[in-house]
Amino acid sequence: MFRSSVVFAVVVTVFLGIPAPLLAQDISSYPFSATLSESPLYQLYWSYDNAEESVSFLVRVETTGWVGLGLSPNGGMIGSDVVIGWVDDNSGDAFFHDRYAESQSVPPIDESQDWFLTKGVQENGFTILEFNRKWVTCDDKDRDIDAGTARVVFSSNPNDPPPGGNPAYHGTGRRGSVSLNLRGGQVDPPPTPSESFLITVSNVTIPGDRDTTYWCAVIELPEDIEADTVYVMKTQPQITDNGFQYVHHMILTLCADSFTEDQIGADKGSPCGSVDGSRLFQCGRSQSLGGWAVGGEGFTYPENVGLPVGGNEFKYVVAEMHYDNPNLDEGVVDSSGMRFFYTRNKPTYEAGSFAVGASVSPLSIIPPNQESFIIYGLCSMKCTDEHIPEEGINLFGNFFHTHLAGRELELELYRVNSQCDKDEELEPIEVNRQYDFNYQQTTFLPRERKLYPGDVLLLKCNYSTTDRDSVTLGGESTRQEMCISFLQYYPKTDLTFCVSFNNLLSFWTPEELQVLAELDILENPNSLQNISELIEAIKWDDARVQSLANAYKTEPNNVICDKRQNVDELFYIVPNQKLPEPECSYEAPDSCKMFEPTPCCERGEEGGTAGGVASANLVLLMGALAALLMALHVG
């Protein structure tokens, strides 16, 4: 975590007397845990309290020296808010300091001590410290504990600091960083049902001639699940040892369609882009069953909420596996999947899920060498008005998803204020300022949120391409990009996706528009490659980058919405939808500055529309792009 000798601190000592031995229940009282290091063993346990707006920690580390833990802006040391503590080998007193890492040196002690030690003990060669901290401390040397991903840094040393001196350098192999969501799980989850079923692919040989493979297979539900509806209360990934470093994510979808015998079976899959694979994927739009991505864990539904499965409505599961094989390894065989824990007793509410974001296509364009570039995904009021019941739905969980260039995501909510008829931006549904591609999972929202008919959702995905000299396009590969938010909600409706694409008309030169207009994607799918080649040939100077950024902000979007009831369609398009321009922007209260925002109805005019219809524009390639987007996984 640091190197010694160049910075010296006046050590202000905070210590406790000899504590009582650590009991087993001390650890069992923490609902969340992670092993940060195997050697030396470093275990972290934590819990959060919404009422107190605080997080409590317990660390158990294989050392009789000092222990460090902190919050980092990026996984590195500089800028980190850290604590260092130890238990004196002779007296048994516990010492503990709140520090701030200004450089690659001993972190000086913070003038404001905002991490509070409650217990410290040594047991059988382990140092165990318990401490807590408020989410927000109002100290500019501390980092807020947000509801999104936290970059946690840790370190240790086999020796205590000398009396009155600084901790020594941790040494090789005794520091690291991990991504965790410190406020994203259920503190008191309902019990796990005893019954479960397992859905996996079988003996998939991961191709060694490509870095990205999407593999689709149809698996029949167990007979007893087919016959009677059950309610899934918890999902758990089952990743094989062989597939551990190759399985990037999986999506399992219930399907009501019928298949031929030669298509059914965990061992009878095919690449999702093939004729058979595309057929299976398109069928799988009936209902989401579960999903997982690298870094994630299992997911437990709220009490009295369950996902209905079976009962003759759905007979098959389409498993879509994304394998990432950047080293082109040969001969890797995988049989991963998910286990579903269920009850046969109907809960109070049935759960559903739907996707919001930017449709997956080459028209999601991210220029090279950009520290920050934003792409938008819009779900317009017409779509929510069509699919959300008058009493609304309750959002309780979310799964953000981009690929390697993703850095920040924010899902915004807009609504017409019924008291003064103003378009208002509400508190974001979820924000993740430290998104980590290698740590993705469905997390519980800080609190349940209502979504009503006529509401507008806007997903902002912020990317960094400073390490890339060529343009990045939307696509399935991990070196391409996505911008998707999968929302979990109850009660279930028929809404499963609401995504958008932007024609970017003001961005294209006349020559580029001519090329695009001549492409016939419906008749010649190879034309998709021509779109990619056209974009890759662009010279990305500052003016062109700014032109693209402006087009994303100002050009209208085309929203692709789930099929309507009693209409024979796969989806429908709501054209010419502008990004929201609310009359009241969201202003967060600030307890540190004693700031409370003025209510919307008491403010003056700010903006224009919460996502209504823009003036008419030419919708370039709309019909062809709609077909393209379905082929490229609309949701």
Disulfide bonds with the S-S distance in Angstrom:
Cys138-Cys592 2.00
Cys216-Cys272 2.11
Cys255-Cys283 1.64
Cys379-Cys498 2.22
Cys383-Cys561 1.74
Cys420-Cys601 2.18
Cys461-Cys483 2.00
Cys584-Cys600 2.13
